[in-house]
């Protein structure tokens, strides 16, 4: 099950996972593009269903998990990927409280609710893998102010560590995928001037934005048995930005 599957990392992951043989539950609030993700998978011979859900709502998260079990019998992988970055997100002084609340509702509560309803299903399946999309800003302050987004991703990283410890002996692995700056619609809308883009890129050793396909490959590793001894990880796929600026404790 992949949330935020209508675009970006979520769509690329849905297509890739299906190509690798997974039965995919594509979840998003964007029904039109979510169904297009499913159609893309089906045209390639894969199996997928679409479930419309707002991950900030408990009932929606309960139903998306139920749909996975009804359709495919069990849930093995939960990719809590849905997230937002609002254009009005700024520093603590300038950011409106409703921007903070909405960002935290989707980015942090959405991961919590995905795990709340998804973990019982993973238990019923005998274990599995949870991947939570955090961000490089969970470990490194952003040069462009985005306080709500940064705080929400820090929450995702902290949740991931605790969940990994709590559920390790239930054969449930929990890891945080931490992308660097990506060439996604989400970020390009936020970095809406060349100046903002260059301010971000100047810190990336590789000198370019990452691509959603590259994050999908990282998620595939974390979902698969190839990462069977990996849990609680801050899995950075960030073009080297944190290596350049973060000093290990």
Secondary structure as GFF3:
##gff-version 3
##sequence-region A 1 249
A	DSSP	beta_strand	2	3	.	.	.	ID=ss1
A	DSSP	alpha_helix	8	19	.	.	.	ID=ss2
A	DSSP	beta_strand	23	28	.	.	.	ID=ss3
A	DSSP	alpha_helix	31	43	.	.	.	ID=ss4
A	DSSP	beta_strand	47	52	.	.	.	ID=ss5
A	DSSP	alpha_helix	58	72	.	.	.	ID=ss6
A	DSSP	beta_strand	77	80	.	.	.	ID=ss7
A	DSSP	alpha_helix	97	104	.	.	.	ID=ss8
A	DSSP	pi_helix	105	109	.	.	.	ID=ss9
A	DSSP	alpha_helix	110	124	.	.	.	ID=ss10
A	DSSP	beta_strand	128	133	.	.	.	ID=ss11
A	DSSP	three_ten_helix	136	138	.	.	.	ID=ss12
A	DSSP	alpha_helix	147	167	.	.	.	ID=ss13
A	DSSP	three_ten_helix	168	170	.	.	.	ID=ss14
A	DSSP	beta_strand	172	179	.	.	.	ID=ss15
A	DSSP	alpha_helix	185	190	.	.	.	ID=ss16
A	DSSP	alpha_helix	194	201	.	.	.	ID=ss17
A	DSSP	alpha_helix	212	223	.	.	.	ID=ss18
A	DSSP	three_ten_helix	225	227	.	.	.	ID=ss19
A	DSSP	beta_strand	234	237	.	.	.	ID=ss20
A	DSSP	alpha_helix	241	245	.	.	.	ID=ss21
###
